């Protein structure tokens, strides 16, 4: 097939839109969607200036999503004095796997002269995921431990780096899966939290002084298109699944969604369009019914928490006790 825009050989066909695009126009399409999301969500405030720049911390794992996000952000804002980009990578302590992906991170940031910070579970928490998986004191999936630890370190280091925004590489498939999981679980409060934490445009979210605001500029781009972009742009992405990956429920949702999308192209986009509207309604409801209780500080690490000790520290204590 030929590209709809220039007649050259197409490298992809988007069934949900009917578009056939060549290498150049496909990459431009991805970049356009990322920039439009940045604009529509209001990531760059009107008062940002060279004298008062925004600091955006990018969670850079070395996988295709975060590498593509970092590349597009650098291409767009790398020379913009209103924005300072900082890449933040986390070493979980997974033998071989993370070392290779960190090599990709270092290559990417060095080529673009981007500031790159690396932190590790071992240094910050005193644990390594390989050991956590072996001990498993809570009898739960490795991803459950890792998700808590990763979120905490991204948040704490974003604060330390004085970030205005924390950007992650979640794509359309990731977000549609999360939406379906929340639907199927009937979890309206989680929908509300999702909207205010990372989904809604900044001018429609509830403000929080406890956490660095998050954003997901890749969330309009399907996963396969992110992978194709990384390949065509020859980016140093480490495309290998974590050896401890075991999110069984999300995997079921992923397969279900891919099957439905195959038969009904555009399903992921439709899910997200409706979900965002419902999540905003849920957020408004829960804000109105909020009892006003402020978050406190964890007695062990000082992180914001609704209890005496945060979830991260309780998990670390449990691991240390084995």
N, C-alpha and C positions, 0 to 999 in steps of 0.2 A: 504493500500500500504506500501511497505518496502522502507527504505532509500536507495537511489542509491549508497551510499558510504560505508555503514556498514551493511545493511540488517535489522537494527532495525526498529521499527514502525515509519513511517513518520508522522510528525505533520503538514506538509504543502506541497502543490503542486504548483509550479510556472508555470503557463500555458505559460508564455512568453519564458521560457527556457526548459520546460518539466521536470524540476528537481523535485524529491521527496526527502525530507530531514527530518531527525529526529531532535529532539530538539537540540542536541549538534551541528550537522553539519549545521542546519539552523542558529543558533546564530553565528557560526563561519563565515558563508557566509555573514551575515550582517556586522560583524566587518571587514571582509576582504574588502568589498566594501567601507566602510568608510575610512579605512586606505589607500586604493588605491586612493581614491579621494583626500585625504590629500597630498599624494605623487605627483599625476599627476598635481594638481593645484599649487604645490610648496608652501604650507603653512609654511613649516619649512625650512628656508634658510640654505645654507651650512655653513654660518658663525655663526649660533647659537651655543652657548657654555655655560657651567656653569657660566663663567665669564660675558657672554653677552647673557642672556636668552631671549627668546621670552615671552611676556605676551599675553595670549589669554583670552579674556573676552567672556564668554558664556552667551547668553541671555536665562536664565532659567525661564520658566513660570510655570513649574510644570506639564504641559501637556505631553503626551506620547513622542512627538518628541524631545523636549528639554531635557527631562529626559533620554531618550535613548542616545542622543548625548553626554550628560554630562557623563553618565556611560561609554560609549565606549572611550571617550577621557581620562577619568581618568584611565581606564584599560590600555590604551596604553601609556600615557604620565605622569601618576601620580607620577612615580618615576624617570622620566627623568629630570635631572637638566638643560636641555636646554629649558624647557618649564615651565612656571608658569600659572596655570589655575585659573581663578577667575570667579565665577558664579554671575550673576547680575540679580536680579528679580525686577519687577516693579508692584506695587500695584496701580491699576487704580481707586479704589474706587467703587467697585461693591459689594454690600452687600452679604456676604456669599460666593459667588463664588471664589473670589481671596483669601480670608482667608484660605479656604480649600486647594487650590493649593499651597499657600505659606507653609503650613504645610508639604506638600509633598517635596517641595524644601529644607526645613530645615532638614527633615529626610534624604534625599539623600546626602546632602553636609556634614552633621554631621557624617554619617556613613563612609564617604570617607575622612574626615578631609580636605575638600575643603574650601577655603575662599569664603564667601557668603555675598554679599552686597544687601540690599533691599532699594529701593527708591519708593516714592509715588507721584502720581499726586497732591495730596492735599498739600504735603510739598513743592514740586518743582514748581508747576504751580498754586496752589490755587484753583484747581477745582477737582471734583469727577465725574466719569463717570455717576453715577446714577443721579446726578444733571444735567449734560450736556444733557443726554437723555430727561429729563423732560423739560428743557428749549429749546433745539434745535433751537438756533437763526438763523442758516444757512439753516434750513429745509433740512437736509441731514442725511444719515444713521449714526448710532452710530459708526460703524467701520471706517467711514471716519475721524471723530474726533480722535478716539482712535489710528488709524494708524499714524497720524501726531504726536500726543503726544508721543506715544511709541518710534517711530523712533528717535525723538529728544532726549529723555532721554537716550535711549541706546547709542546714539552717544556721547552725552555730558559726560556721566559717563564713557564711554570707554576712552574718552580723559583724563578725570580726573584720571583714573586708569592707565594712560600711556600705553594703550594697543597697541600692534603691529597689532593684528587682532581682529575683532569682529565676533564671530561665532554664527549662528542661526540654528534652527532645521528644516528648510524647507526640505520637502521630495520630492520624484519624482512627486507625484500628484500635490503638490503645484506649482512646477516649470513648469510642463506641462500645468497646468491651466493658469498660467501667460503668458506662450508662446502663447497659443491659443488666449487669450484675446488681446495680442498685435498684433497678426496676424489679427484677426477679426476687430480690430480698425484701422488697417493699420498704426500703430504708429512705424515707423522706428526709430525715435529719442529715444523713450522709449526702444526699443530693444538695441540700442547703449548704453544707460545709464545702462541698465540691465547688459550688458556684462562687462562694465568697473567698475560697482559698486560691483558686487557680483558673476557673472557667470563665467567669463573667468579665465584661469590660470593666476597667478600673473605676469609671465614674458611676457604676451601678453596684459595686461591691460594698459590703460593710467594712469600714476601716478597722484595722487591728494594730495595736502598738506592740503586740507580743511576737509577731512573726514578720519576716521579710516577705513582701508580696511576691507571689509566683506568677509565671506566665508560660504559655506553651505555644510559641509561634508556629510550630509545625503541625498543629492539630487539624488543619484542613487537608493535609496531604496523606494519601494512603501509604501503608507500609511498603508495598511493592514499588511504589514510585520513589520513595526515599532511597530504597536499595538501588534502584536503577540510576538515580541521580548520582549516588556515591560512586557507582561503577563508571558512568560516563564522564564524570568530572575527575576521575582517577584520584579519589581521596583515600588517605591511608586509614580506612575503617577496618576494625577487627571484627569480622562477621562470624562469630562462633558462639554457640549457646553456652551459658554458664554450666559447668558440670554438676552444680547442685540445684539447678532450676527444677522446681517441682510444684508450680502453681496449678494443681489439677483442675480446680473449678474454672479458673480463667482460661485454661486450655480448652475445656469443653465449650465455653462461651465463644472462644476464638473460632473453633471449628464450625459451630452453629452459624456464626455471623458470616464466615466465608462462604458457606453453602448457600445461605439466603442471598448474599450479594451476587453470587454466581448466577442465580436464577432471576434476581431482581436488582439489576445494577442501580446504584444510587441509594441503597438501603442505609449504608453507614452515614451518609450525609443527612438523610431524612431523620434518622434516629437522633443525631446530634442537634439538628434544628429544633425538634420538638423537646428534646431533653433540656436544652439550655433554657428554654422558656419555662418549663416546669420547675427546673432547679431554681430559677429566680423567684418564682412564686413561693416555693418551699422556703427559700432564704428569707423572704419578707415575712412569712408566717412565723418562723422560728425566732427572728429578731424581735418581733412583737411580743412573743411569749417568753423571751429570755428573762431569767430571774435576776439578771444583773450581777451574778457572781463573777468576780474577777479571778483570773488565773493567778496562781501563786508561783513561787520558785521551788524547784526540786531541792530538797535538803542536801542531796548528795552532789549535784552538779550545777545547780542554779538555773537549769532550763525551765521554761514556762510549763506549768502542769496544773491540772485540776485537783491533783492529790498531793500527798506529802512527798512521795517519791515518783519520779516520772517512769514511764514504761521502759525506756532504754535502760535506766539504772536498775530497775527490778529484774530485767532480763540478764544484765551483766552480773548482778548478785547471784542469780540462780545458776549461771554458768560457773562462777567462781566457787560455788558451794559443792560442785561435783568433784 
